[in-house]
Amino acid sequence: MAEQSIPAQKAPYKAKVKAGRTYYWCACGRSANQPFCDGAHEGTGLEPLAWTCEAEDEVWFCGCKQTAEPPFCDGTHAKL
């Protein structure tokens, strides 16, 4: 059985992303490289979410790990 994800912070992470690059969003909340995966999920049964950027932009990645729209913030952190 997978462990539960833990909130890395109760706010989103703003990040500049580059077109064509694949990013691995930390879904477990344990990464020291938030909002991206550093492998800290090992043994938890949780896996990072791969997302490929289509255009250079600034995006808001979920920090609470409770979003209904991973890997992006949907405001759920305001209810925690």
matplotlib code that plots the C-alpha trace (Angstrom):
import matplotlib.pyplot as plt

x = [0.0, 1.3, 2.0, 0.1, 1.6, 2.6, 2.3, 5.6, 4.1, 0.6, 1.2, 2.0, 5.5, 6.0, 8.4, 9.7, 9.4, 10.9, 9.2, 9.9, 11.3, 9.8, 9.5, 8.9, 6.6, 7.1, 3.8, 5.0, 6.0, 9.4, 11.7, 14.3, 14.1, 10.4, 8.3, 10.4, 11.3, 14.7, 14.0, 12.9, 9.7, 11.6, 9.9, 6.7, 4.7, 4.3, 5.7, 6.4, 4.2, 5.9, 4.7, 6.1, 5.9, 4.6, 5.6, 8.0, 5.9, 5.6, 3.4, 2.2, 3.0, 1.0, 2.9, 0.3, 0.1, -3.7, -4.6, -7.3, -5.4, -1.8, 0.8, -0.8, -2.2, -6.0, -6.3, -6.9, -4.1, -6.5, -8.8, -6.1]
y = [0.0, 3.5, 6.0, 9.3, 12.4, 15.1, 18.9, 20.4, 23.8, 25.3, 27.4, 26.8, 27.0, 29.5, 28.1, 29.2, 26.3, 25.7, 24.3, 20.7, 19.9, 17.2, 18.0, 15.5, 17.0, 15.6, 13.9, 12.7, 16.0, 14.6, 16.0, 18.6, 20.0, 21.1, 21.2, 18.7, 15.1, 14.2, 10.5, 10.9, 8.9, 5.7, 3.1, 5.1, 3.5, 7.0, 8.2, 11.6, 12.9, 13.6, 16.7, 18.0, 21.7, 22.8, 26.5, 28.6, 30.0, 30.6, 28.1, 27.4, 23.9, 22.5, 22.5, 20.9, 17.8, 17.7, 19.3, 17.8, 19.0, 17.7, 19.0, 22.4, 24.4, 24.5, 26.4, 23.4, 24.6, 27.4, 24.7, 22.8]
z = [0.0, -0.9, 1.8, 1.8, 0.2, 2.6, 1.9, 1.0, 1.6, 1.7, -1.3, -5.0, -6.5, -9.4, -12.0, -15.4, -17.8, -21.2, -24.3, -25.0, -21.6, -19.4, -15.7, -13.0, -10.3, -6.8, -5.9, -2.4, -0.9, 0.3, -2.3, -1.2, -4.8, -4.7, -6.7, -8.6, -7.8, -6.4, -5.8, -2.1, -2.9, -3.1, -0.9, -0.5, -3.3, -4.8, -8.1, -9.6, -12.4, -15.7, -17.5, -20.8, -21.4, -24.8, -24.7, -22.6, -19.7, -16.0, -14.2, -10.7, -9.5, -6.5, -3.3, -1.0, -3.1, -2.8, -6.1, -8.3, -11.4, -10.9, -11.3, -11.2, -8.2, -8.1, -4.9, -2.6, -0.3, 0.9, 2.4, 4.4]

ax = plt.figure().add_subplot(projection="3d")
ax.plot(x, y, z, "-o")
ax.set_aspect("equal")
plt.show()
